Amino acid sequence: MQQKAFDNPKIDFAWDSAVDEIIGSREGGVTGLRLKNLKTGELTTHDDIRGVFVAIGHKPNTELFAGQLEMDENRYLVTKPGRRRRASRGLRCGRRAGSRLSAGGDGRGHGMHGRHRGSSGSWRARGRNGTLRLCESFASLRETRPYVRFSQRRKGLAKPQSRRLMSRVLLFDIDGTLMNAVHGRGYRREIRAALESVFGTAGLIDQTRFDGKTDLAILREALEPAGIPASEIHRRMPDWEAGFIELTHRLSAEAPLFACCPGAEQLLQRLDEDTRFDLSVLTGNLERMAGVKLAAVGLDRHIRLRGAYGSDHENRNELPAIAAARIAEQTGQDRPPADFMIIGDTPRDIEAARGFGMRCMAVATGHYSLDALAAHEPDVLLADLSDTDLVMDSLLG
């Protein structure tokens, strides 16, 4: 990637330099940039600059927004999952820099949201040369032509496909939705031993609920009270992932470790053969661990698209945007959120779907009852996936 940037004639590098001043006005937007050489102190002014992208790093580096935008106790910007606008004068496009992928996924989500909302006439994101222009104080988007129309008229770009030709993307949760562990408390004991091997302690793992959480959230909830900081948990995640995979292979060789939930195998077989659906996953599992679990019960062959995983972001509510962006890259189709449905067994699945504007089917095959799930008002609520025809009809509804 670095060499590609060096070889690109459209990219100039300013070494040992920092931005001294962004030149422009609220009305006219960004018009120039003044750089300061940190070694010589020389100031260089660059005219005809139309946009500035600021990589704020990860402290979190949000000091420049102090007193302007709402922050939580850790000084992260406060947002609502899936919402692409703020009440205050600000455009936040790209997540706080927890990971480049989540930032990219969120930015793509902003673009998708702007595109579809723009076509409805509610509001429009506008840009030039296929990009958005970031103006002073992130306060406005300067317009040239509507982004929606422009993207369709660019030379070499095909017109968006008719929605009748679009398949519906189904994002399946894994644990409690497609499969469950059959070793019960013995499985928890093995996880405790693996945690002690990697982190030196299992912390509060026996008191921690797993359902609906990402793996990283589970580990932080269990280990931080035992004195293991988040930075150390992140650092040792590859060791934990390798240890869990070894554990899974070892236990599976002795006896089945996982079993499909009622109707899951038959449903995925039918859906895989139906061109109206594309199958993927949205799960709190780390990506490699998700693949191992699906393979253990033979369901991996039905998952054709790479979705979103707990290794992409700690917060499950961030995963729909990542899945949508990733699937758009794989299929070449920018689908609106309404073309996705999340199938899960916890209130967190419902919350994540609703936050991004996706539909949700809730199934009571995990630890939550029908009544508990109904209180969160999913779009579809079923006891399980055993009635394939009913599930198919519900997915198309």
Buried (B, 14 or more C-beta within 10 A) or exposed (E): EEEEEEEEEEEEEEEEBEEBEBBBEEEEBBBBBBBBBEEEEEEEEEEEBBBBEEEBEEEBBBEEBEEEBEBEEEBEBEBEBBEBBBEEEBBBBBBBBBBEBBBBBBBBBBBBBBBBBBBEEEEBBBBBEEEBBBBBBBEBBBEEEBBBEBBEEEEEEEEBEEEEEBBBBBBBBBBBBBBBBEBEEEBBEBBBEBBEEBBBBBBEBEEBEBBBBBBBBBBBBBBBEBEBEEEBBBEBBEEBBBBBBEBBEEBBEEEEBBBBBBBBBBBBBBBBEBEEBBBBBBBBBBBBBBBBBBBBBEBBEBBEBBBBBBBBBBBBBBBBBBBBBBBBEBBEBBBBBEBBBBBBBBBBBBBBBBBBBBBBBBBBBBBBEEEEBEEBEBBBBBEBBBBBEEBBEBBEE
